[in-house]
Amino acid sequence: MIHELRNIGLSDLEARCYMVLHEEPKISGYEVAKKVSVSRTNVYAALRSLTDKGVCRTIETDPVLYDAVPIRELIRQLKSDFEQTAQTLLEKLHAPPKASYSFYSWQGEEPIRTAIQRIIANADKTVIVDIWAEDIHWVENYLLEAENRGVAVTLISIGNCHTRLKHVLVHRRSEEWINVASRKFSILVDSRSALLGSFGHMLKTTVVETDHPSLIELLQNEFYHDIIMERIEQDFNHELVKKYGNHYEHIIQQYKEYF
């Protein structure tokens, strides 16, 4: 909880003081200092800051007592502040004219996770994710949040998976796929922006973010093909295996030397 409180703008000491007051309301600054094992001077400064931020309240007795604002009320206040700030920024900071389409590169686990969270959080209508089953944990919680706010989410899993998402297509994998050096993934949002990258211990994880229409169209076409093949395989799987072999090996064999 200390980490989560720091994420909403509290310092480490402020977060610790808030947790003490949350667990034991209406105590003095001296008692808070004993519980967090920090000097009274620093604790009183933190309590003044928390009071100024509206995170805790004081009771004017001798000595002064402190009480945490209930977390539900605090969160609602923070949401209200954020909405007002966001509205002001949207009204005042107009986007400059777009000169060209862009390609952005992200490297490292945290920047990539943040990019994934941001692009999914900004989906208005649709999110399509094509990813290996081993890597679904990178996106599942963000997709569930999008689903809960009414976004149409489609997950295409390469390999069998277990997920709480509603709309999942599963691609079967042959034994040859075990030896791949990287596991590609893509995220397409509202047919206007995309993330493309690969996971795998053999390569440094790098993700490209783009709004280039050629790549957007490429991902759309890949999705359409996935939908069509999923339906055809459901309806005619036995006939397809008999004519073309497992995983269409009779068709693919003649092209393997090219890849």
Secondary structure, DSSP 8 states (H G I E B T S, - for coil): -HHHHHHTT--HHHHHHHHHHHHS-SEEHHHHHHHHTS-HHHHHHHHHHHHHTTSEEEE-SSS-EEEE--HHHHHHHHHHHHHHHHHHHHHH-------S--EEEEESHHHHHHHHHHHHHT-SSEEEEEEEGGGGGGTHHHHHHHHHTT-EEEEEEES----S-S-EEEE---GGGGG-S-EEEEEEETTTEEEEEEE-TTS--EEEEE--HHHHHHHHHHHHHHHHHHHHHHHHHHHHHHHH-GGGHHHHGGGGGG-
